[in-house]
């Protein structure tokens, strides 16, 4: 009989817990006297009281109670294990994000260094090229000046030669005129008419 009572207590304990969780009903309101101003008080609506029929509660065997207890402990262990797993996963994810961020920053820093190095080298090459171009321009100008001087010198020499030839032609013409005048005055002829004919 003691076992049946303990089973009944265990079986009724969820029902009693449900009754305890419900709010207690408010005491009935007393009517106000009629001679006082009739005001209808605003009564907040109260939740309906749920009555649990104790006759419908089934007696639970010791096995089911133990299974519930073990299920609760297993369920609690599963929840704790899930929480622990989620915590571990969130830590792993945070670590992964941190490592990825570090890798990205490191790569960005190296890329910036490479870009700066490339810009320095390009600037150096461009400066050297400009220097060479200036040198070439200077040499070109020097060679151009030399060639102009040479051309002027050649032109001067050609003019001198032309002047010498003109002077020689003038002299030869003058000589021929003088010789012809002499032949006319003496009445004798020249010994050679042409350079190729001998008389």
C-alpha positions in Angstrom: 0.0 0.0 0.0 2.9 2.3 0.7 4.2 1.7 -2.8 0.8 2.6 -4.3 0.8 5.9 -2.3 4.3 6.7 -3.5 3.3 5.9 -7.1 0.2 8.1 -6.6 2.3 11.0 -5.2 4.8 10.6 -8.1 1.9 10.5 -10.6 0.2 13.5 -9.0 3.3 15.6 -8.8 3.1 16.9 -12.4 -0.6 17.7 -11.9 0.2 19.5 -8.6 3.0 21.3 -10.3 0.6 22.5 -13.0 -1.9 23.7 -10.4 0.9 25.5 -8.6 2.1 27.3 -11.8 -1.4 28.7 -12.4 -2.2 32.0 -10.5 -4.6 31.8 -7.6 -8.1 33.2 -8.3 -8.8 36.6 -6.9 -11.3 37.0 -4.0 -14.9 37.8 -5.1 -15.6 41.5 -5.2 -18.0 43.0 -2.8 -20.8 45.2 -4.1 -20.6 48.9 -3.5 -23.5 50.4 -1.7 -26.2 51.8 -3.9 -26.2 55.3 -2.5 -22.6 55.8 -3.7 -22.2 56.9 -7.3 -22.6 53.9 -9.5 -19.3 53.3 -11.2 -18.6 50.1 -12.9 -15.1 49.1 -11.9 -12.8 48.0 -14.6 -11.8 44.5 -13.7 -8.8 43.2 -15.5 -9.6 39.9 -17.2 -8.1 37.1 -15.3 -6.9 33.9 -16.9 -9.3 31.0 -16.6 -8.4 28.6 -14.0 -7.5 25.3 -15.5 -8.8 22.3 -13.5 -7.0 19.1 -14.0 -9.1 16.0 -13.4 -7.2 13.9 -11.0 -9.1 10.9 -12.1 -7.6 11.0 -15.6 -4.1 11.0 -14.4 -2.6 7.7 -15.0 -0.4 6.0 -12.5 3.1 5.9 -13.8 5.3 2.8 -13.2 8.7 3.0 -11.6 10.3 2.1 -14.9 8.7 5.1 -16.8 9.8 7.4 -13.9 13.3 6.1 -14.1 13.3 6.4 -17.9 12.1 10.0 -17.7 14.8 10.7 -15.2 17.4 9.0 -17.3 15.9 10.7 -20.4 16.1 14.1 -18.6 19.7 13.4 -17.7 20.5 12.2 -21.2 18.7 15.1 -22.7 20.5 17.5 -20.3 23.8 15.8 -21.3 23.0 16.1 -25.0 22.1 19.8 -24.5 25.3 20.4 -22.6 27.3 18.5 -25.2 25.6 20.5 -28.0 26.3 23.8 -26.2 29.9 22.7 -25.7 30.2 21.8 -29.4 28.6 25.1 -30.5 31.0 26.9 -28.2 34.0 25.0 -29.7 32.7 25.6 -33.2 32.3 29.3 -32.6 35.9 29.5 -31.1 37.2 27.6 -34.2 35.3 29.9 -36.5 36.6 33.0 -34.7 40.2 31.6 -34.9 39.7 30.8 -38.6 38.4 34.4 -39.3 41.4 35.8 -37.3 43.9 33.7 -39.3 42.3 34.6 -42.6 42.4 38.3 -41.6 46.0 38.0 -40.7 46.8 36.2 -44.0 44.9 38.9 -45.9 46.7 41.7 -44.1 50.1 40.0 -44.6 49.4 39.5 -48.3 48.2 43.1 -48.7 51.3 44.4 -47.0 53.6 42.3 -49.3 51.6 43.4 -52.3 52.1 47.0 -51.3 55.8 46.4 -50.9 56.0 44.8 -54.3 54.1 47.6 -55.9 56.4 50.2 -54.2 59.4 48.3 -55.4 58.0 48.1 -58.9 57.3 51.9 -58.9 60.8 52.7 -57.7 62.4 50.5 -60.4 60.2 51.9 -63.1 61.1 55.5 -62.0 64.8 54.5 -62.0 64.6 53.0 -65.5 62.6 56.0 -66.8 65.2 58.4 -65.3 68.0 56.4 -66.9 66.2 56.4 -70.2 65.6 60.1 -70.0 69.3 60.6 -69.2 70.3 58.5 -72.2 67.8 60.4 -74.5 69.3 63.7 -73.3 72.8 62.4 -74.0 71.7 61.2 -77.4 70.0 64.5 -78.1 73.2 66.3 -77.1 75.4 64.0 -79.3 72.9 64.4 -82.1 73.1 68.2 -81.8 76.9 67.9 -81.7 77.0 65.7 -84.8 74.5 67.9 -86.6 76.6 70.9 -85.8 79.7 69.0 -87.1 77.9 67.9 -90.3 76.7 71.5 -90.8 80.2 72.8 -90.4 81.6 70.1 -92.8 78.9 71.0 -95.3 79.8 74.7 -94.9 83.5 73.9 -95.3 82.8 71.8 -98.4 80.7 74.6 -99.9 83.4 77.1 -99.1 86.0 74.9 -100.8 83.8 74.4 -103.8 83.3 78.2 -104.1 87.0 78.7 -103.9 87.6 76.1 -106.6 84.9 77.7 -108.8 86.5 81.1 -108.2 89.9 79.6 -109.2 88.5 78.0 -112.3 86.7 81.3 -113.2 90.0 83.2 -112.7 91.9 80.7 -114.8 89.3 80.9 -117.5 89.5 84.7 -117.4 93.3 84.5 -117.6 93.2 82.0 -120.5 90.7 84.1 -122.4 92.8 87.2 -121.8 95.9 85.3 -123.0 94.1 84.0 -126.1 92.9 87.5 -126.9 96.4 88.9 -126.5 98.0 86.2 -128.7 95.3 86.6 -131.3 96.0 90.4 -131.3 99.7 89.7 -131.7 99.1 87.3 -134.6 96.9 89.9 -136.3 99.4 92.6 -135.9 102.3 90.5 -137.2 100.2 88.8 -139.8 101.5 85.3 -138.9 99.3 82.4 -137.9 99.4 80.3 -134.8 101.6 77.3 -135.0 98.9 74.9 -133.7 95.3 75.4 -134.4 94.1 72.6 -132.3 95.8 70.6 -129.7 95.2 67.3 -131.6 96.4 68.6 -135.0 100.0 69.4 -135.6 101.1 71.7 -138.6 
